[in-house]
Amino acid sequence: MAKDPTRSAPEERLVNLVVALMATEQGLTKDTILTSVSGYREQSEAGAKKDALEKMFERDKENLRALGVPIETIGDYADPDDLREARYRVPTAEYELPADIDFTPAELAVLNLAGGVWSESSMSADARGGLRKIRALGNEVDAPIIGYSPRINLREPAFTPLQRAIEQGRVAEFEYLKGGDDTAHTRRIQPLALLEYEGRWHVYGFDLIQDAERTFLLSRIVSDVRPTRETFDLALRDGAGDKALRGLQDVAARQRALVEVAPGTEAALRLHRRAIPADQGIHVPYVDVHIFADELASYGPEVRVVEPAQLRDEVIARLERTLAVHGGAA
Amino acid sequence: MSAKPLLATDRAALILQLVPYLIGKGEVSVAEAADAFEVTPEQMREMVEKLTVIGLPGDGGFWQMANDLFDIDWDLLDEQGIISITNSVGLERTPRLTAREAAALLAGLQLAASLPGVGDSGVVQGLLAKLARGASAAPADVIVAPDAVDDVRVRVAEALRHGVAVSFTYHAPDHEPTTRTVDPVKVHIAGGQWYLQGWCHLREAMRTFHLERVSDVRLTDIPIAHGSDAVPDLFEPSETDAVAEVRYRATIATLLADFLDRATVTGDGEFRDARLRVADERSLKRLAARHGGDVEILAPESARRAAAAWAEAGLAQYR
């Protein structure tokens, strides 16, 4: 391979840096790194500008941290602005999977199933990467769990940027089309958790414009998600997922529609499973009036909404629009 | 197999995982390692070759000594395509999971926990704790809401476990209910919906059953005869299916994703046209009404008329 001897592939430099930072107890200064770690050293010797090399080192550090490599800075505390004498290291205990973590054969079989749920979404590569690390521990695995093919659908492009914003504790903005509205409005939130509920993805967070906790449907985010420079306290995330889940469950427990269904139909079959019998008709819990109206409209004449009025109106509006685009009444 | 180009950081992440993998294996073929890392054999060979120029920093300005670098058995690689590390200078232990890797597995576990026989085994609780402890940073909460396990799901799981056929009443929309006896092969869970795929004794073929349309399940004592037959994809259409044409508002494409996966889509304006095979054209009226005005059935004409009549009959109840 003919190539410039001073320029090695960036991944070589990154891994060299990890090896060097793990091999040191007391840490290496930036100068030592730039003049001794392969990948920087060759460029230093070839007379590369120190500025450029330092920038490269900063970038490498950020990239490695994003990979989960815990690079520790042992600073010069006398002058916090002066990082020249700062030393860097990777503490082995924080880099390596704790030695006492082992997986039983049964656990590995369940993990293999769990890692396969993501189909082709962005989470799939992460799940497989995690599995690969765990398999490298070399534990025995039980026979695969057959007979099940669990899948989580994840098609919303908003998911990945929101997940990153949660990890970094960053305020995010997006345009949100509320159910039933014609125009989208800007939302500015501290995103705290992502939640799949009844097959739909939601983001739960603190809405800085409404000044309240809110849950948003990812499918109604109509713009790119824009992370901002504004950060928030990561402790806000503690227990956020459970809170979000309880929130939706509370809504479902509170909101009940009274509907009448024609016996022996698809509507009867599907709705009776979640229904509570009423004197006349059935009570069905729901979370979002628009999503439930979509479902009820699909049943056409198989279901009649008694109350609430808003749900009834939404169903009627869907049926009227359906009739109109298909040429009106026969 | 992923053929997409990897970024330098991705390649670095793979090398960090590769060392403990290779050390754990002792000797492993390029093909097997490539498979495990989802790269091509050429990419794997290149990664391994790169590894041999990686090592500890040179001391006091000297070049690195041979034993400061990773090394492999070159003869073994060249002659037999087998990778074996002969000198390692660190990275022997598996790195921690990244926050995102942990989040992806934790969420998958929540779904796995809803399967009869998995969630109640106590395995999941232990795993949740281990994954949380094995992550390099706190993962973002990604919650998959648990779904109530009903009697139908439990019975089907039992039939799978015991290798016997199940019998049940199946009520497909717009059809009369039928009694089916089915050799269960696989339970698919997608978007919170459960489907059973199996050999239907009545139709003498593989069929897919939506479990919400199943009732009166009981286990038979008929051993499974078609348990190892190939199952088709969940929504795979057959040649006998009718061809439908549907116009939809482009903004609702994500909501129709399962449906559009099988479709040929044309147009690029506010509305798009999709053409696909559907198992039962009678289901189209339900799709149209669900998306009230954002979905228009263009063909077949009978389905278009049915959609109008469906909406009309629904509205008549409110007059």
Interface residues (C-beta under 8 A of the other chain):
Chain A: S8 A9 P10 E11 E12 L14 V15 N16 V18 V19 A20 M22 A23 L28 T32 I33 T35 S36 V37 S38 R41 N63 L64 A66 L67 G68 V69 P70 T92 E94 Y95 E96 L97 P98 A99 I101 F103 T104 A106 E107 V110 L111 L113 A114 G115 G116 V117 W118 M123 S124 A125 D126 A127 R128 G129 G130 L131 R132 K133 I134 R135 A136 L137 G138 I145 I146 G147 Y148 S149 P150 R151 I152 N153 R155 E156 Q163 I166 E167 L192 A193 L194 L195 E196 Y197 E198 G199 S219 V222 L234 R237 A240 G241 D242 A244 L245 L248 G264 T265 E266 L269 R270 R273 D294 E295 A297 S298 Y299 G300 P301 R304 R312 V315 I316 A317 R318 L319 E320 R321 T322 L323 A324 V325 H326 G327 G328 A329 A330
Chain B: S2 A8 T9 R11 A12 A13 I15 L16 Q17 P20 Y21 G24 A36 F37 E38 K50 V53 I54 G55 L56 P57 G58 D59 G61 Q64 V89 G90 L91 R93 T94 P95 R96 L97 T98 A99 R100 E101 A102 A103 A104 L105 A107 G108 L109 L111 A112 S114 L115 V118 S121 V123 V124 G126 L127 K130 R133 G134 A135 S136 A137 A138 P139 A140 D141 V142 I143 V144 A145 D150 A157 L160 R161 H171 P173 D174 P177 P184 V185 K186 V187 H188 I189 A190 G191 G192 Q193 E212 R213 S215 T251 T254 L255 A257 D258 K285 R286 L287 A288 A289 R290 H291 G292 G293 E296 I297 R304 R305 A307 A308 A309 W310 A311 E312 A313 G314 L315 A316 Q317 Y318
